């Protein structure tokens, strides 16, 4: 069975256990696909990359909310009324 691997660098679970930080470093800042029996089990990403991914996902979610509300009727209120 073939699998799509969405990383340029791969490592086995055994390699990850032997040298976790070396495995992350092997990706040179990019994700590393961790393989179990030659199939991707998970992706190991540096903390900075993971944080940027979460920020991007949050931005996409906020943009979707804003897009959904763009045609809603605007109600003006004064801050003192709140």
Secondary structure, 3 states (H helix, E strand, C coil): CCCCCCCCEEEEHHHHHHCHHHHHHHCCCCCEEEEECCEEEEEECCHHHHHHHHHHHHHHHHHHHHHHHCCCCCCCCCHHHC
